[in-house]
Amino acid sequence: MRSARDVQCGLQPVVELRKEAASYAYSVRAPRSKGVIPPSSYSNGGFSTLADCLLDVARALGGDFKRIYVRLDGYCVGERDIAELRHGPQEVAAALRAACDAIASAAEAGAAASEANDP
């Protein structure tokens, strides 16, 4: 039988990052099977930069998890190793922002194309 710690280490949490007025915040969700979206199990905010927010994510989760799924401003922007957040938060923040902006632009372009094709 696996210990509770072994089971926890097998999970990969979802970290939802978001801009709130002049600061950044995040919440953590533990994914469940069959598409169930659980409520947030942890959240924190008030960070002046996305990099500061990522560094706090690393501090909060780094002892228990190796990787996380990342969502930024409602868009899924991939997976990251906790070590990346700890050792290069500015670089990770820039990469996540670029990915988010690209996804948002593609979504906007797709929506505009759909509207143009509607009678």
C-alpha positions in Angstrom: 0.0 0.0 0.0 1.3 3.5 -0.9 1.7 6.1 1.8 -0.2 9.4 1.7 3.0 11.1 0.9 3.6 8.8 -2.1 0.1 9.5 -3.4 0.5 13.2 -3.0 3.8 13.2 -4.8 2.1 11.4 -7.7 -0.4 14.3 -8.1 0.4 17.3 -10.3 -1.5 20.4 -9.1 -3.0 23.1 -11.3 -1.8 26.6 -10.4 -4.1 29.4 -11.6 -2.2 32.7 -11.9 -4.1 35.9 -12.4 -3.7 39.7 -12.5 -5.9 41.5 -10.0 -5.8 45.2 -10.4 -2.2 46.2 -9.7 -1.0 42.9 -8.3 -0.8 39.1 -9.0 -2.5 36.3 -7.2 -2.7 32.5 -7.5 -4.8 29.5 -6.4 -4.0 25.8 -6.4 -6.3 23.0 -7.3 -5.6 19.3 -7.0 -7.0 17.6 -10.1 -9.3 14.6 -9.7 -10.3 11.9 -12.1 -13.2 12.0 -14.5 -13.0 15.8 -15.2 -14.1 16.9 -11.7 -12.9 20.4 -11.1 -12.3 20.8 -7.3 -12.4 24.0 -5.4 -9.2 25.8 -4.7 -7.2 24.3 -1.9 -4.8 27.2 -1.4 -4.5 30.7 -2.6 -2.3 33.8 -2.0 -2.0 37.2 -3.6 -0.7 40.7 -3.5 2.4 40.1 -5.4 3.8 43.1 -7.3 5.1 41.0 -10.3 4.3 37.7 -11.9 7.9 36.6 -11.1 7.3 37.3 -7.3 4.0 35.3 -7.6 5.8 32.3 -9.2 8.5 32.4 -6.5 5.9 32.1 -3.8 4.3 29.2 -5.7 7.7 27.5 -5.6 8.0 28.1 -1.9 4.5 26.9 -1.2 4.6 23.7 -3.3 8.2 22.9 -3.8 8.5 20.5 -0.8 5.7 18.3 -2.0 5.5 18.5 -5.8 8.0 18.5 -8.7 5.8 19.8 -11.5 2.7 21.9 -11.9 0.2 22.6 -14.6 -0.1 26.4 -15.1 -3.0 28.6 -16.1 -2.5 32.3 -16.6 -5.4 34.7 -16.9 -7.7 31.8 -17.7 -5.6 30.1 -20.4 -3.7 26.9 -20.0 0.0 27.8 -20.7 1.6 24.4 -20.0 3.6 22.6 -17.3 6.6 23.7 -15.3 9.1 22.2 -12.9 9.0 23.8 -9.5 12.8 24.1 -9.7 12.3 26.5 -12.8 10.1 28.7 -10.7 12.6 28.9 -7.9 15.7 29.4 -9.9 14.5 31.6 -12.8 11.2 33.2 -12.0 11.7 36.2 -14.3 12.4 34.0 -17.3 9.5 31.7 -16.5 7.2 34.7 -16.1 8.2 36.1 -19.5 7.7 32.7 -21.2 4.3 32.2 -19.5 3.2 35.8 -20.5 4.3 35.2 -24.1 2.4 31.9 -24.3 -0.7 33.5 -22.7 -0.6 36.4 -25.1 -0.2 34.1 -28.1 -3.2 32.0 -27.0 -5.4 35.0 -26.3 -4.5 36.5 -29.8 -5.4 33.2 -31.5 -8.6 33.0 -29.6 -9.6 36.6 -30.5 -8.7 35.9 -34.2 -10.8 32.8 -34.2 -13.7 34.6 -32.6 -13.4 37.4 -35.2 -13.4 34.9 -38.1 -16.5 33.2 -36.7 -18.3 36.5 -36.5 -17.3 37.4 -40.1 -18.7 34.0 -41.3 -22.1 34.4 -39.6 -24.9 35.5 -41.9 
